[in-house]
Amino acid sequence: MATLEELTVIATQEIEDAKPMYAQVNNERREFTDAEYDQAVTDLANSKYDKQENGYKRARQEAYLPLAEQLDMQYWDGVNGTTLWADHIEQVKTDNPKPA
């Protein structure tokens, strides 16, 4: 996994490649100031770092079935001797692994 400093280097290059970038201020289009470019690099690096560290969590949250459905699966697994709920959880975790 990359450090924030390594991701900052990548973000800096991506922002450099995207230049010129513009802001709309008071109905006037103008190029970013140096401070705005610096902020864009910081924001992009932080976004990349957050995605690296927490992206799997958000992906899992989206992939899990609603709790009511999970509880129903657990009930029917107990009644029928099946493992549908455990299989669902395992599939979500396999599809969205936690970074090493």
CNS distance restraints for C-alpha pairs under 8 A (distance, minus, plus):
assign (resid   1 and name CA) (resid  52 and name CA) 7.60 0.50 0.50
assign (resid   1 and name CA) (resid  99 and name CA) 7.86 0.50 0.50
assign (resid   1 and name CA) (resid 100 and name CA) 7.89 0.50 0.50
assign (resid   2 and name CA) (resid   6 and name CA) 5.89 0.50 0.50
assign (resid   2 and name CA) (resid   7 and name CA) 6.42 0.50 0.50
assign (resid   2 and name CA) (resid  49 and name CA) 7.90 0.50 0.50
assign (resid   3 and name CA) (resid   7 and name CA) 6.27 0.50 0.50
assign (resid   3 and name CA) (resid  49 and name CA) 7.65 0.50 0.50
assign (resid   4 and name CA) (resid   8 and name CA) 6.02 0.50 0.50
assign (resid   4 and name CA) (resid  45 and name CA) 6.79 0.50 0.50
assign (resid   4 and name CA) (resid  46 and name CA) 7.27 0.50 0.50
assign (resid   4 and name CA) (resid  49 and name CA) 6.14 0.50 0.50
assign (resid   5 and name CA) (resid   9 and name CA) 6.49 0.50 0.50
assign (resid   6 and name CA) (resid  10 and name CA) 6.56 0.50 0.50
assign (resid   7 and name CA) (resid  11 and name CA) 6.01 0.50 0.50
assign (resid   7 and name CA) (resid  45 and name CA) 5.37 0.50 0.50
assign (resid   7 and name CA) (resid  48 and name CA) 6.85 0.50 0.50
assign (resid   7 and name CA) (resid  49 and name CA) 6.91 0.50 0.50
assign (resid   8 and name CA) (resid  12 and name CA) 5.94 0.50 0.50
assign (resid   8 and name CA) (resid  41 and name CA) 6.82 0.50 0.50
assign (resid   8 and name CA) (resid  42 and name CA) 6.96 0.50 0.50
assign (resid   8 and name CA) (resid  44 and name CA) 7.79 0.50 0.50
assign (resid   8 and name CA) (resid  45 and name CA) 4.84 0.50 0.50
assign (resid   8 and name CA) (resid  46 and name CA) 7.98 0.50 0.50
assign (resid   9 and name CA) (resid  13 and name CA) 6.41 0.50 0.50
assign (resid  10 and name CA) (resid  14 and name CA) 6.30 0.50 0.50
assign (resid  10 and name CA) (resid  45 and name CA) 7.65 0.50 0.50
assign (resid  11 and name CA) (resid  15 and name CA) 6.13 0.50 0.50
assign (resid  11 and name CA) (resid  41 and name CA) 5.54 0.50 0.50
assign (resid  11 and name CA) (resid  42 and name CA) 7.81 0.50 0.50
assign (resid  11 and name CA) (resid  44 and name CA) 5.82 0.50 0.50
assign (resid  11 and name CA) (resid  45 and name CA) 5.39 0.50 0.50
assign (resid  12 and name CA) (resid  16 and name CA) 6.10 0.50 0.50
assign (resid  12 and name CA) (resid  41 and name CA) 5.46 0.50 0.50
assign (resid  13 and name CA) (resid  17 and name CA) 6.08 0.50 0.50
assign (resid  14 and name CA) (resid  18 and name CA) 6.22 0.50 0.50
assign (resid  15 and name CA) (resid  19 and name CA) 6.37 0.50 0.50
assign (resid  15 and name CA) (resid  37 and name CA) 7.54 0.50 0.50
assign (resid  15 and name CA) (resid  40 and name CA) 7.35 0.50 0.50
assign (resid  15 and name CA) (resid  41 and name CA) 6.48 0.50 0.50
assign (resid  20 and name CA) (resid  31 and name CA) 6.58 0.50 0.50
assign (resid  20 and name CA) (resid  32 and name CA) 7.68 0.50 0.50
assign (resid  21 and name CA) (resid  31 and name CA) 5.69 0.50 0.50
assign (resid  21 and name CA) (resid  32 and name CA) 5.84 0.50 0.50
assign (resid  22 and name CA) (resid  29 and name CA) 6.44 0.50 0.50
assign (resid  22 and name CA) (resid  30 and name CA) 5.38 0.50 0.50
assign (resid  22 and name CA) (resid  31 and name CA) 4.20 0.50 0.50
assign (resid  22 and name CA) (resid  32 and name CA) 5.28 0.50 0.50
assign (resid  23 and name CA) (resid  29 and name CA) 5.75 0.50 0.50
assign (resid  23 and name CA) (resid  30 and name CA) 5.48 0.50 0.50
assign (resid  23 and name CA) (resid  31 and name CA) 6.07 0.50 0.50
assign (resid  23 and name CA) (resid  32 and name CA) 5.99 0.50 0.50
assign (resid  24 and name CA) (resid  28 and name CA) 5.49 0.50 0.50
assign (resid  24 and name CA) (resid  29 and name CA) 4.56 0.50 0.50
assign (resid  24 and name CA) (resid  30 and name CA) 6.47 0.50 0.50
assign (resid  25 and name CA) (resid  29 and name CA) 6.34 0.50 0.50
assign (resid  25 and name CA) (resid  30 and name CA) 7.45 0.50 0.50
assign (resid  32 and name CA) (resid  36 and name CA) 5.49 0.50 0.50
assign (resid  32 and name CA) (resid  37 and name CA) 6.14 0.50 0.50
assign (resid  33 and name CA) (resid  37 and name CA) 6.29 0.50 0.50
assign (resid  34 and name CA) (resid  38 and name CA) 6.18 0.50 0.50
assign (resid  35 and name CA) (resid  39 and name CA) 6.13 0.50 0.50
assign (resid  36 and name CA) (resid  40 and name CA) 6.04 0.50 0.50
assign (resid  37 and name CA) (resid  41 and name CA) 6.32 0.50 0.50
assign (resid  38 and name CA) (resid  42 and name CA) 6.32 0.50 0.50
assign (resid  39 and name CA) (resid  43 and name CA) 5.99 0.50 0.50
assign (resid  40 and name CA) (resid  44 and name CA) 6.03 0.50 0.50
assign (resid  41 and name CA) (resid  45 and name CA) 6.05 0.50 0.50
assign (resid  42 and name CA) (resid  46 and name CA) 6.09 0.50 0.50
assign (resid  43 and name CA) (resid  47 and name CA) 6.04 0.50 0.50
assign (resid  44 and name CA) (resid  48 and name CA) 6.16 0.50 0.50
assign (resid  45 and name CA) (resid  49 and name CA) 6.14 0.50 0.50
assign (resid  46 and name CA) (resid  50 and name CA) 6.04 0.50 0.50
assign (resid  47 and name CA) (resid  51 and name CA) 6.13 0.50 0.50
assign (resid  48 and name CA) (resid  52 and name CA) 6.12 0.50 0.50
assign (resid  49 and name CA) (resid  53 and name CA) 6.12 0.50 0.50
assign (resid  50 and name CA) (resid  54 and name CA) 5.59 0.50 0.50
assign (resid  50 and name CA) (resid  55 and name CA) 6.97 0.50 0.50
assign (resid  51 and name CA) (resid  55 and name CA) 4.37 0.50 0.50
assign (resid  51 and name CA) (resid  56 and name CA) 7.89 0.50 0.50
assign (resid  52 and name CA) (resid  56 and name CA) 7.97 0.50 0.50
assign (resid  52 and name CA) (resid  99 and name CA) 7.94 0.50 0.50
assign (resid  53 and name CA) (resid  99 and name CA) 7.43 0.50 0.50
assign (resid  54 and name CA) (resid  58 and name CA) 6.78 0.50 0.50
assign (resid  55 and name CA) (resid  59 and name CA) 6.21 0.50 0.50
assign (resid  56 and name CA) (resid  60 and name CA) 6.06 0.50 0.50
assign (resid  56 and name CA) (resid  96 and name CA) 5.46 0.50 0.50
assign (resid  56 and name CA) (resid  97 and name CA) 6.50 0.50 0.50
assign (resid  56 and name CA) (resid  98 and name CA) 6.13 0.50 0.50
assign (resid  56 and name CA) (resid  99 and name CA) 7.83 0.50 0.50
assign (resid  57 and name CA) (resid  61 and name CA) 6.21 0.50 0.50
assign (resid  57 and name CA) (resid  96 and name CA) 7.94 0.50 0.50
assign (resid  57 and name CA) (resid  98 and name CA) 7.93 0.50 0.50
assign (resid  58 and name CA) (resid  62 and name CA) 6.32 0.50 0.50
assign (resid  59 and name CA) (resid  63 and name CA) 6.22 0.50 0.50
assign (resid  59 and name CA) (resid  96 and name CA) 6.52 0.50 0.50
assign (resid  60 and name CA) (resid  64 and name CA) 6.07 0.50 0.50
assign (resid  60 and name CA) (resid  92 and name CA) 6.15 0.50 0.50
assign (resid  60 and name CA) (resid  93 and name CA) 6.97 0.50 0.50
assign (resid  60 and name CA) (resid  96 and name CA) 6.19 0.50 0.50
assign (resid  63 and name CA) (resid  92 and name CA) 6.28 0.50 0.50
assign (resid  64 and name CA) (resid  88 and name CA) 7.86 0.50 0.50
assign (resid  64 and name CA) (resid  89 and name CA) 7.31 0.50 0.50
assign (resid  64 and name CA) (resid  92 and name CA) 6.69 0.50 0.50
assign (resid  65 and name CA) (resid  69 and name CA) 6.28 0.50 0.50
assign (resid  65 and name CA) (resid  70 and name CA) 6.35 0.50 0.50
assign (resid  66 and name CA) (resid  70 and name CA) 6.38 0.50 0.50
assign (resid  67 and name CA) (resid  71 and name CA) 6.05 0.50 0.50
assign (resid  68 and name CA) (resid  72 and name CA) 6.24 0.50 0.50
assign (resid  69 and name CA) (resid  73 and name CA) 6.12 0.50 0.50
assign (resid  70 and name CA) (resid  74 and name CA) 6.21 0.50 0.50
assign (resid  70 and name CA) (resid  85 and name CA) 6.38 0.50 0.50
assign (resid  71 and name CA) (resid  75 and name CA) 6.21 0.50 0.50
assign (resid  72 and name CA) (resid  76 and name CA) 6.23 0.50 0.50
assign (resid  73 and name CA) (resid  77 and name CA) 5.93 0.50 0.50
assign (resid  73 and name CA) (resid  84 and name CA) 6.45 0.50 0.50
assign (resid  73 and name CA) (resid  85 and name CA) 5.38 0.50 0.50
assign (resid  74 and name CA) (resid  78 and name CA) 6.25 0.50 0.50
assign (resid  74 and name CA) (resid  84 and name CA) 7.69 0.50 0.50
assign (resid  74 and name CA) (resid  85 and name CA) 5.77 0.50 0.50
assign (resid  75 and name CA) (resid  79 and name CA) 6.36 0.50 0.50
assign (resid  76 and name CA) (resid  80 and name CA) 5.78 0.50 0.50
assign (resid  76 and name CA) (resid  81 and name CA) 7.82 0.50 0.50
assign (resid  76 and name CA) (resid  82 and name CA) 7.56 0.50 0.50
assign (resid  77 and name CA) (resid  81 and name CA) 5.21 0.50 0.50
assign (resid  77 and name CA) (resid  82 and name CA) 4.48 0.50 0.50
assign (resid  77 and name CA) (resid  83 and name CA) 5.64 0.50 0.50
assign (resid  77 and name CA) (resid  84 and name CA) 6.43 0.50 0.50
assign (resid  77 and name CA) (resid  85 and name CA) 7.14 0.50 0.50
assign (resid  78 and name CA) (resid  82 and name CA) 6.98 0.50 0.50
assign (resid  83 and name CA) (resid  87 and name CA) 5.97 0.50 0.50
assign (resid  84 and name CA) (resid  88 and name CA) 6.11 0.50 0.50
assign (resid  85 and name CA) (resid  89 and name CA) 6.33 0.50 0.50
assign (resid  86 and name CA) (resid  90 and name CA) 6.07 0.50 0.50
assign (resid  87 and name CA) (resid  91 and name CA) 6.08 0.50 0.50
assign (resid  88 and name CA) (resid  92 and name CA) 6.31 0.50 0.50
assign (resid  89 and name CA) (resid  93 and name CA) 6.27 0.50 0.50
assign (resid  90 and name CA) (resid  94 and name CA) 6.00 0.50 0.50
assign (resid  91 and name CA) (resid  95 and name CA) 5.98 0.50 0.50
assign (resid  92 and name CA) (resid  96 and name CA) 6.08 0.50 0.50
assign (resid  93 and name CA) (resid  97 and name CA) 5.55 0.50 0.50
assign (resid  93 and name CA) (resid  98 and name CA) 7.84 0.50 0.50
